[in-house]
Structures are given as structure tokens and as C-alpha cells.
Amino acid sequence: MDERAALLTLAVRAVETADRERRTWTDEDRAWASRAAAEVVGEGASPAHFVAQRARLAWQRLASREAAFVRAVERLHWRPAIGGGLLLVALAAGLALERIGSEQRINLLALPVLGLLAWNLVVYFWLFASLLLRLSKRPRGLPAASPRVGAEKVALDSAPAPDDARQAAPLPASALVRRLLVLVAAGTAWRWPPRAGALVDSALSPLLADWSRAAAPLYAARAARLLHCAAALFALGIIAGFYLRGIAFEYRAGWESTFLSPPAVHALLAWLFAPGLWLTGQTLPELAPLRFTPGSAGVNAAPWLHLLAATLLSVVVLPRLLLAALSHFSERQQVGRLVADFSAPYFQALLRGYQSAPPCLSVIPYSYHPSAAALEGLHKVAARVFAGSPLLACLAPVGYGDEDALPAASRPAGGTPACALFNLAATPEREAQGAFLGALRACLAGAPLLAVVDEAPWRARFGVADRRLVERRAAWQAGLAEFGLTPVFVDLAQPDLAAVQAAIDALPEALR
């Protein structure tokens, strides 16, 4: 999944999570997106491929409805032109740096570029110290993580799952990235219509939180790559600049000092230009004749400019390009980690519906004949849970006393999920409902089993706020807990789909 696909995936997730009433993005839209994505990717595609394709298709449909939200999200996408502009500025700044000496006279002990060399050495030392500090804090016995090389290190080796990201305390790097993303997204506020809709307010803020946390390591690696490349191009600009100016002007090189003698200057310059001497294989000449005196204007600076260029190449350009390559490798790794965990309930619901054929859910009522309205409500619940249009097969009800040996018309196909449907008005018993669940599990051969308790008959008889409703729910929970099941209570005549989905997603034994 590339960067844009990850951003669209989190954006569509924010929309589908925020729009709980299914007003902007309806159940039909969600089912269409899943069905169309499954047709495009075909059978056997990876979860990342299916989820990314579904996000692209959903984004195309959302673009015609929520232009303000779409425009804000598009502004969050990284534009390579920004990095290219930064690199051009760095190269131009190096070319524009004119001072390599005063009045075409270069004092070898007062080169302005010495500050550039010193700064890069400080950066290398800081990067090395940061790496050692991270390694010292790493718990023993764990495999070493790949070092992240960059101008700014981000301690973000593990990020929480997307569903937990909003509750977790934001890390400093992700908090900084989020502030920057808020500014970027807010740049489109003046273009939004006066009434942009609640989606911008409800979905954009969670998206910024999720994206800033997920993209913080990526942005850190990208910033490191750009800064390393900019430093290398700045040094190359300096080298090209004094070579170009050396064509039109003659520079004279020498040295002068109040306190240093020629041997001391020789030792100092030998240490200073050691990388260039090693790269070119030269030796440092005698410096006594190069001393600026009233009768001496130094020597032609060409050999010293070559030595300076070789020193800049070996100290600045080559190491920075190596660090940029390592940062680029880290950046590519972080792109693949933007959305890599599909164990969250949201993604599990999408993947449940990703099959070559619509999923089939067998419904087996026990001592209960559901009405047409109840079956319609159950179909709505199944469509919400499977994020699509499942095939709902309502088998023959199992009568009281037939639970030990299920009739053939009530036996679900092995390996397919099943739903045991009960009536809240009944009293759960080990010898009745318990025996029925035991026989049903034997037929399922390990397939998921969901227990649904219909409250519609009870509510029609006793009302909604009756105290006995709470007591009856508690009795069913205690009765089914003995068999490792947690019942889902729903009024199938008027199902609250959002509440039912939340209840099913919270079940450890839910249809997964």
C-alpha cells in the first residue's frame, strides 16, 4: 500500500466511523464499495490490496458529495515538488556563496567554508551519539531495530493500532506532525462553502490524529533525506561556485598568523585537509614560502582549491549522500507500515465481506418462529456486520425437545458461520437452550457461532422501560456464559444497527 492509498484508507475509515447514522455514506454505498473492490482485485488478493482498492473507489464517489472534505484531505498528500524546490534552493545558495577569500586572496587559516566542515562534523557526532543512546536503551534480548538516520530523530518504534490511536497519549513527533497537518488542512478553509456539512468537523479531526501518528516516522525519514541531500547540494554548489569564479579571477593562496609558526601551520593544515589529501593522494607542500608578507602575495590557489574541493567531497558530499540513501531506505520501509495492521474491528468487518461470493449466514431459531419484520431486521444486522449483502438462510426452527438431535432441515452447513436466534421472552435452561447450542456447535465443526436474542416480542408485551427487561437480559447472559457465548440483544423489529455492530465487534467470539 503506497502513501496515497494509506491516506485514502484512513480518510474513508474516518468517514465511515464518523457517519454513524449512515446519512452521507449509506449502507448501500459501503456495500457497493466492497463489492466493486472485490470484483476489481479478484480472489486471493491481500488485505492491503483489497482495502486500498476499496478506498480508491469510495473516494471517487465521496468526491462528488463532500468536496470540502475531499479538498482538505488532498492537501495532506505529500507533493514531491516541495522537496525538489528545497534542493534547488540549497544548490543555488551554495553557488551564490562568494566569499572564499577577501580581495581574491585566500587565507588558508581563515577559510569561510571551515564553518561548513565543522557543522557537518558536529551533525555526524550527534547522529552517532543518538544511535548509541537508542541502542543503550533497547531492552536486551530483543532484535535490534533498523537505525533511522536523520537530522531529527523520532522515538516512534511502535505505534498503537488505529482504533487505539486517539486514546493513546500523542508522541512528541506525531503531535508536531499533527500541528503541521492542521495548518495545511486549514489552508483550504477559506474555500469551503458556508455550510460544508458535519462531515468536515466530525471526520477531519480524527483523520488528522490518525494520519499524524501513522505518518510521523515517514515524515521524519523524509525530512532527514531532504536535509542530507540539501547539505550535499549546498556543498556541491560551493565547489562549483569557486571553480566558476576561478575562471574569471585569479585567486592567490597563502597564510598569515600572529602566533603560529610554519611547522605549526603545516601540522594544522595537514589535519584540516587530511580527507582531501587522502582522497587525492597528495602531500602537503612546505608552507613557509606561502606566508603573506609585504613582498609576497602568495601562490596561485588552484592546487589549494582542488584540495579544498576534495575535502568537501569527502567530509560533506559523500557522507551526506550515504546518509540520504539510508534515509531513503527507511522512508520506503515506513511507507509500507502506514497501514499494516488489519486486526482492528473496522478492517475485520471489511475483510469479512471480501469473498468470491456473498457470505452465507445460517439462522437457526430455537423454539421461536420469527416474524417477517424480525427476519428483515436480521438481514439489516447481517448486512451491517458483513459490510455487504450476505445470503441469509433462515433454517427451520428447532422445537422444544428436538435439541438433542437437530432435524435435517435445521442443520447448517459445516464451516459456515451460524446465528442461533432466541426469544427474550423464553427462560434459558441448560437442558433446552444449552443442549441446542451443544448440538449446533457439533454441526458447525468450529465455524463461528453468534447468539442473538430478539427483544421484539418482549417489548411488544411488557414495554421498553420495564425493570424485568434488565433482569431477563442478565438471566440470558448468565445462561449463555456457561457455554462460552455472549448474547447480542436486539429489537429485530426496530434494530439499532450502530449499537448492534458495536456489540458484535466487542465479542471475542464474533463472526471473524
N, C-alpha and C positions, 0 to 999 in steps of 0.2 A: 504494500500500500504506500503510494507516494505521498508527498506532503499535502498536495491539494486534496487528494482523496481522503486523507485523515481529517483535514479541516472540514470538508463537507460532511463526513460521517458524524463528527461531533456536532456540527450545526444542525443536521437533521435529527440527531438524537435530542438536542436541546429543544427543538420544535415539538417533537413527538412526546417529550416528557412534560413540557410546559403546557401544551394544549390538552389538558386532561378531559375537557368537555368535548373534544373532537369537533370543534367548530371550524377552525381554519384547515386542519388536516384531519379529515374524517377517517373512519374505519375503512371506507371504500378506497380512499387514497392509499392508505397503508397496505391494504391487501393488493392493490394494483402494483405498487412499487415492489413488493416482494415477489409477486407473480411474474412481473416483467423482468426483474433481475434474474430470477431463476431460469427464465427462457433464454436470456442472453448468455449467461455463463455456462448453462448446461449442467449435466450431472457431474458430481465428483469435484467440483471447484472447492478451493479452500475457503474457510470462513472469511478471511480477509478479502478475497476476490469478490465473493457474493455481497458482503456488506458494503464494500466500496462501490460496486456497480449499482446497488440499490440506492445508495446516497446520491450518485450522479443522476439517476432517473428522477428521484424525488426532488432534487434541486431544480431540475428543469421545470417541473410542474410548479414548485413554490415560487419560481422567479416571476411567474405571471400573476401571482396573488399577493405576495409580500415583497414588493420592490424595495421598500426601505430596509427591511431586514437583510435581504439578499445583498443590497449595495454595501451595507455595513460589514457583512462577512467577507465580501470580496476584497474590501480594503485591508483585511487582516492577512491576506495571502502575500507571501514574500515576492518581491519584484527584483529579479537579478540586475536590472538597470541601476538599482541603488548601489549595489556592490561595485558594478563597473564604473559608476561615477566616482566613487570613493577612490578607486585605484588610479583613475586618470588624474584626480586632484593630487594624489601623492606623487605621481610621476612628474606632473607639472611643477609642483613645489620643489622637487629636487633639481629640476632644470633651472628654475628661477633663482636658486641659491647662488649668488655671485661671489660671495666672499670666500675665497680660498687663500687670499693674501691681501695686503694693502699696497696699492700702487704697483701692482704686478710684481711685488716682491713677497716671496713666501718664506715666512719664518718657520722652520721645521719644528720649533719648540712651542709654537702658538697657532697650530692649525685649528681653524674653527670646527672641522669635522671630528676632532678628537672628542668633542662632547657627544657626537653621534655614536662613536665607538664605545664610550663609557656607558651611555644609556643602554645600549644593546647588551653589554656585559652584565649590567645590573638586572635587566629583564631575564637573561638566561639564569643568573644565580637565583632569582626569585622563583622562576619556574621549577628549577631543580629542588629548591628548598620546599616548595609546596608539594612536590611529588613525594619527597621523603617524609613530610609531615602526614600526608594521607596514608602512606604505607605503614607508618608507625601506629596510626590509629586504627588500621584494619584489624579486626579480630583474627587471632591465629586459628589456623585450620580451615580458613575459607580461601577459595581461589582468588588470586589477585585480579582485580578489575583492570580493564584496559585504561591506561592513563589518558586523561583528557588534557591536551596541551593547548593553552590559550592564554590570551592576555588577561582574562578574568576567569578564575576557576570557580566552578559551581559544584557544591557538595550536594548532588542530587542523584545518587547512585540508584535509588529505588523510589518510585512514585506509587502512591496508593491507586487502587482501582478507580475508574472513573466515577462509580457510584459513591465512593467514599471521599472523593477529592474535595467536595465542597465542605465536608465536615472537618477535614483534617486541617491542622494549622498550616498556613501557607509558608513555604520556604522563602528565604530572602530573595533568591534569584527569581522564583516564579512570581513573587509579589512585585518585583521590579518589572518583569516582563508584562505582567498584567496591567500595571500603570501605563506602560508604553502602548499596549494594545488598546486600552481605553481611550487614550489620546487619538490613536489612529482611527478607531471606530467613531469617535465623537466628531472627527473631521467631516463626516457626512451628515451631521445633524442638521445643518442649515439646508440640506437638500431634501430632508424628509418632509412629507406633506403635514399639514397641521394635525391631522388625526391619522397617525400612521398605524394605529391598531395596537392592541395589547400585546401582540407577539413580540414586538421590538423590546418592550420593557420586561416581559416575562422570560424570554428565551435568550436575549443577547447577554444579559449579565451572567447567567450560568455558563454560557458558552465561553465568555471571556475567562471565567475561573478555570474551566476545564482545559481550554487551549493554552492558557499561560502556564499551567502546571505541566501539561504534556510537552509543550514546545520549549520550555526553559533550557533543557540540556541541548536541544538542537540549536537554539539561538546563541547559546554560549559557544558552541563549537563553530558556528558560522561566523560569529564576531571574531573569534580567535583566528580563523582562516583569513578573513579580510584584513585584520590588523597585521598579521605576519606578511601577507602579500603587499600591503601598503608600505610596510617598513622596507621590504626588499626593493620595491619600485622607487621609493624615495632615495635609497642609496644608489640605485642604478641611474636615477635622474641626476644626482650629484656627479657621478662619474662621467656621464655623457656631457654634462654641462661644462666641466673644466676641460674636457677634451675638445669640445666645440669652441670654447673661448681660446684654447691654446692655439687654434689655427690662425686666429687674427691677432693675438697678442703674444708677446714673449714674456714668460714668467721666469724670474730668477730665484733660485732656491739657496738658502743659507741659514745661519742661526746666529743668535746673539744672546748673551746672558751675563748678568752681573755676578752670579755666584758660581756657575758651573764651569768646569774646565773641559777641554776637548775630550779627555778619556771618559769623564762622567757623562757628557752629552752622547758620546758614542755608545756607552752602555745603555743609556735611557732609550735612544732611538732604536738600538738593536732589539730591546724588549718590546718597544711600541710597534715596530714594523715586522716583528717575528713571523706573524702569519703570512704576510706578503712575501717575506724572504723565503719562507718555506715553500710557498706556492710557486714562486718564480725560480727558485734555486739560486738566487743571487747572494752575494755577500755585501755587507755594509761597507762603503768606502771610508777612507780616512776623512775626518770632519774638520781637521784644523784648517785646511785651505778654504773651507766653506764659510768661515766665520765672517759675518758682516763687519767690515771696517770702513773707515773713510776712504780707503783706497781700493776696496773690494766690494763689488756689487753682487757677489755670489756667482753661481754657475747656472747654466740652463737647467730648468726644472723638469724637463721631460722624463729623465730616469726616475726622479722622485715622484712625479705624478703617476708613472706606471706602478711604482711600488705602493703608493697610496691606493690606487685602484685595486691592486691585488689584495691589499689588506682589507679594504671594504668588501670585496667579494668574499673573502674567506671568513670574515668576522660577522658580516651583516647579511649579505645577499644569500649565500649558500645555506647557512643555518636557518635563516628565516623561511626560505623555500622548503626546507626539510620539515620545519615545524608546521608550515601551511599544509604540506602534504599529509602529515599526521592528523591535523585538524580536519582536513577534508575527509579522511577515512573515518574519523569519529563522527563527522556530520552525516555521512552516509549511513552509519550504524544507527544514529539517533532517529533518522527519518523512518527506518523500519520499526522503531519502538514507539512511535507516536500513538498508534492504536494497535496494540499487540495482544491485549488480554480480552478475550471474548467470553469470560466466565460471568460477567455481570448479568443480572436478570434481563436487562434491556436487550442485550445481544443474544442471550439464550432464547428469548421469545422470538426474535427474528430467525434464528437458525432452526428453531423447531418447525417453522413453516417452510423451510428450504428443503424441499424434497422433489423428486421427479414427478410425483403425483400428489394431489392434496392429501394431507394426513387424515387417517380414519380413526375416529374415536367411537368406541363401542360403549353404549349406555345401557346398563342393566339395572332396572328398578327392582327394589325389593319390597314386596307386599304393598305396592303403590302403583297406581295407574295414572301417570302424569297427563294433564290436560294438554290441549293443543297450544294454549298460551304458555304453559310451562316448557314444552318442547321448543317453542320458538325462542323463549328466553334462554334456554340451554344452548341453543345454536348460536345466539349472540355471545354468550360467555365463551364458547369454544372458539369462535372467530376471534375474539379478543385475545385469548390465551395463545392461540397458534399464530396470531398476526397474519391471518389469511382466511381462506374459505375451506375449512376442513369438512370431510364427509362424516356426518353424524349418523351413526347406525344405532337406532333405539331397538334393542332386542326385547324379546318377550319378558314381561315381568316375572320374577321368581316369587311364587306364592309362599305363604307361611306354611312351613312343614316340608317344603321341597328344597331346603337349603343344603342338605347333606349331599345330595346328588343333583347337580344342576340339570334341568331339562336341556335337550339338544338345542332347542330354539333360543335358549338363554346363554349359551356358551360362546364367549368371544373368541376370536382367532388368536392363537398364541403369538406372542411377540409384538402385539399392537397395544397401544395404551387403552385403558378402560376407565369408565366412570361408574362407580356404584352410587345409585341415586336412592336416597331415603326421604321419608316424610317426617318432618319435625314432630308431627302430632303423635307418632308412634313412640313407644318406650324402648330404648336399646336394651337388648338382652344378649348374654353370651351364647345361649343355646340357639338363638334365632339369627340376629344380625351378625354375631360373631362367627357362627358356623357358615353363614353365607359368604362372609369375607374370606374365610379359610378355603372354601371350595373355589371361590373366584380366583384367588391367588394361585391355586394349583393349576387352573386353566391358563393363566397368563404366562406362566413359565418365566417369571422375572420381569415382565413388562411393567411399566409404571401404572399405578392404580391411584385414582383420585376419588375421595369420598365427598359427595355433595349432598347437603341436607336442605331440602326445599322447605322454606318457611311460609310459602304462599297459603297452603291450607290452614296453618295455624293462625296466621294474621287475618285471614278471612273470617275465622270463627271467634277469636279472642281479642283481636286488635293488635296495634303495634306496641303500645307502651305498657302492656301487661307485665307484671312482675314475674309471672310464670314463664315468660319467654326467656328471660335470663336464666332461670333455674333449668329449663329444658335444654338450653344450649350447653350449660355446664354438665348436665347428665350425658349428653351425646359426646362431649369432649372426653369425659372420663371413661365412657364406654368404649370409644374407638381408640383411645390412647393405649389400652391394653393390647391392641393389635398393631401398634406402631403407626397409626394413622391420625391425622389431624383433620377434622371435618371442616369443610368450607360451607358456611351458612349463607344462603342467598334466597331472596324472594324471586323465584323464576318468573312470576307474573310481571314484576317490575324490577328487573335486575339492575343493581348499581354496578355497572361494568368496571369503573375505576377501582371501586372497593374490592370487587371480586378478583381483579387482576393482581392488586396489591397483596391480597390474602394468599393467592396461589403462588405468587413469586416468593413469598416468605416461607413456603413449605419446603423442608428438606427433601421430602418425597414427592415433590410436584412433578408434573409432566416435563421432563427434561431430556 
